[in-house]
């Protein structure tokens, strides 16, 4: 998905999508983007197994940090 930064208002970037729809995007998601920049946004979906694996890793880390404290 391609978007172009139309303007920046405080901590929100107002961007125009390829279909001319305007969307508000939190500026912190766009790093150093500025007005007029064209960005390509990629969305990746995780499988149910990948989500479970990620959750398992976080749980192990959480438990380890509790025992280390």
Buried (B, 14 or more C-beta within 10 A) or exposed (E): EEBEBBEBEEEEBBBBEEEEEEEEBEBEEBEEBEEEEEBEEEEEEEEEEEEEEEEEEEEEEEEEEEEEE
